[in-house]
Amino acid sequence: MYSIHSCPDGQLNADLSIRHQCHTNLILHLQENRSYLPQEARVAFTALIGLFMAMAILPAIKGELLVPIFALGTMTLLIGAIEWHQRSQPASEWLAIEENRLFWTSNRGDPVDLPVRATRLVQDEAVPARMRLFLETQWQRIEIGRCLSLEEKRAVAVLIHHELAALRP
């Protein structure tokens, strides 16, 4: 998911931006989508837990303990993984483009400051189902938008490309 925090008038999606009193041309907040589990996923997890419970009870009646221990351990790991995922911080990135500087930061890396005139957006579509976006200068290459879906990457790529093109002579 992404949100546009500042976008110049006349630019694509300018009406969607949240206006801030700052001197940047474009500010994007990119964040991993952490929507709740849909009903189908809840039904699937309930069915799995019911299956593991049945696997634990039936052999235990016969006196076999290895299968129940495995089934209960698997249920514990599944529930623990879901709890850990809910409590972990979602991946997020900030991208700000000013007149002559581009700032990028994420919650998993150090901030980067690049000159706008020397920076270009590279779209790597070697695998059709997985597009990768890079901000590239002659000195470094940074992957951005790792936390976005394919459609979101395409939409953000258009915004960034238009903004970088507008700031170049």
N, C-alpha and C positions, 0 to 999 in steps of 0.2 A: 504494500500500500504506500502511496506517496501523497504528500500534501504540498501545495504551492503556497509559500508564505509571502512571496513578492514577485510580481511579474509586470513588466512595462505595459502600458496601455497600447492596444493595437496588436499585441503579441497573441499568438494562439493560446487559449485558456486564460487570458488575463482576467476575465470576469470571475474565475474560480479562486483567485489568490486572496489570501488574508493580508490586508495592508498593514505594514509596519512603517514607522518613521525611521528609515535608515537610508543609506546611500547605495545600497546594492541594487543591481538590476534584476537579479533572479535569486531566490532562496528556495531550495527544495529540501523537504524532510522525507527521507526514504526509510520505511520501516517494514519489518517482516509482518505479514498478516497472521495474526493469532486469533482467528475467529473460533468460536466455540464449536465443539464437535456436533456435526449434524445428527439428526435423528437416526439415520442409517448406521452411522458409526457407533452410536450408543447401543443400538440393537445388536450389532456385531460383537461388541465387547461383552454385553450381557450374555449372549449365546456362548462365547468363549469361556466366560467364568462359570456358567452352568455346566458346560462340558467338562471343565477341569474339576468341578465339584463332584460330578458323577464319576469321573475317573479316580477321584480320591476315595470316595465312599465304597464303591463296589469291591475293589481289591482289598480294602481294609477289612471288610466283612470276612473275607477268606483268610485273613491273617498275613497277607503280603503287604509289607510296609514301604517297599522301595517306590512303587508307583504313586501312592498317596503323598509321599514326601516330595517327589518330583513335581506332581501336579500343584501342590500347595506352594512350593517354591516358585514355580512359574507364575502363579497368580500374584504372589507377592512382588515379583520383579515387574510384572505388567502394571500393577497399580502404582508401584514406586516410580516407574518411568513416566507415567502420566502425571503424577504429582510433581516430579522434578521439572517436567516440561512446562507445567502451568506456572511454577514459581520462578523459572529462569527468565532473565531479561531478554526481550526480543531484540534481534539484531536491528540496528538503526544507523543511518548515515545522514549527514547534513552537507549540502552543496550550496555555496554562495558564489555568485559571479558578480564582480564589481566592474568598474570601467577598465581597469588594467590588471586585476588580480582575480584568481580563482581559488577559493578556500574549500577544502574537503576534509571531513573528519568522520570517524565512526566510533562506536563504543567498543570496538575491538582493535583499534589501531591508533597510531599517532596522527595528529593533524598535518595536512599538506597544504602548502601555499605555492601556487604556480602562476606564471605570467600568462595572461589570456592570449596574447598575440602568438605565443609559442606553443599553445596547447591546442590539441585537436581531439575530437571524439572519434574513437575507433569502435566499430561494431564487428565483433567476431561471431559469425554465424556458421562455423564449420560443422556444427551439429544442428540440424534444422529445428529440433525441439528445445534447444538450449542456446539462447543468445547471450553473449557476454559483452559488456560495455567497458571500455578503457578510456581514461584520460591520459594522453600521451604527449610528452615533450621529448626533446632529444636526450634529456638526462634521465627521465624516469617514466614508468608506465604503471598506472594505478587502476585496478579493477573497481568499478563502482556498480551499485545496484545489485549486489549479490543476493540481497534479501527480497527482491521483487520477482513477480511472476513474469512470464514472457510478454504478455500484453502490456503490463505496466512498464517493462523495460523499453518496449517500442514507443510508448507514449512519452516517456521521460527523454528518450534519445532525440525525439523530434524537438522537444523544448530546448534541450541543451544545445543541439546543433544550430537551431535558429538564433539562440542568444550569442553563441560564440561567433557565428557568421556576422551578426549585426555589429559586434565590437571590433572586428578586424577591418583594416583599411582596404 
